[in-house]
């Protein structure tokens, strides 16, 4: 019985305190709420929105080198560089413009030399084919023993690739004299004054520089425009229609 009475007394006291101090009741509720917060953690909520970007951080350390990528496109050609030093002789290859010009010049020189050599060989072949040939320096005189007037003699020599014999110095004159003696006939020379009376010229048209006239010659007696070599090697002018021994020079 005493215990029940004690419980009644305590309960009554609590009721009186709540009635007298409403804040005490509120505080008690708050205390109860705090006790609830100390319970087990709840479920995480949904992620919030992204915040504003922060300031740029400091540059970090360089990373490892990656794998080399595929080659890029070929760029435009650059400017032409200076000509390099001449290389060692090797296998033949392509030539540039300057080398081609040099080769072309060399080929032209070789062609000129070959042409001159061909003419020289032809000259010697003709001497071998025809008897009584005599060589003096770079010139060769020879005859086939035929006779003819000036026009005929000139045509035959030109057809054979030469011209009528026209001595230009004493040595050539002596060589012609040997042919004159061996055939015992006067030789018709290529020297004449057909173009201009009194001015004797070589077959090419240039004025003669060497003469070996006989005494009182040339005298142009009766229109003598051509020249012959006499038995003593001296010259005499005579009519161009007269037939004499034909000697060509090469």
Steps between C-alpha positions, in 0.01 A plus 500: 500500500779743581658441159181578314454814705854609411442452131182700512678784677781509233254493213303783648815705538593452135158612386520807712842591363383475134199710577709763673786515239397435140862570371619211712277277295635644177855448619415144577367459146817648364705268706306214362564628145879519559493150628339391169785669295753287674342196335615301186610708186232543234516429122714739285304749293524568122816670372478877481578731202855562378657799661680785322846413351779572739817694421762345259750293693875497455658310209573144592802288415553385137349163435650204319564528122218351297512276191612671174206589281461438123699726256335825400439643154793607281561871532559745210847494331755732652735743325781364282821476698857582394684256275691249705859381444577264214463143613720203421460323171242229536238319304338700221188693593293792389674824396395850584473781244859622537640151451281450194631826351859386557429162345330666203803725444734202521288309252510793258879520533530127436274534197720778361816296558341195341401703195854634462643150543260365238612765252863420570444128447305570181788712375752219554268241348470710186878531483534123528240445229659743257864480387757775518384647831737725697445624855629842611423595860123474542436506123501217249542543121415223256400446140336225299685615187192657340509823301238770478418870471438707813126433541540126443800478734324696772187281477699175520690614811187621675324174415790312656473707820788739440593810296741579219858502623607848615846521661517743792870471576828382349473145642161446338628644175794253501262209565292599197816531296583135572158398363561728200833329424364147545221562246693746280194719465421851619258507795189716510479680836194616688635857510326742258388861448162415344310704760717816485756560230850523643398371846581131525315296757491149644201274426340612828502864387779642719786695342820299449786558742774297327609541136759338272447680170726453204673812367261759357200301622211531536452704183135419418584456135173436319286465815707257705310456831625157613842383623721204411822361649786473251774238487726713724231551765431862401147627426352632177155639432313339209146480355264300724381281210843347458532138622770422751579221754240492779644486855267520800585588857345369824 
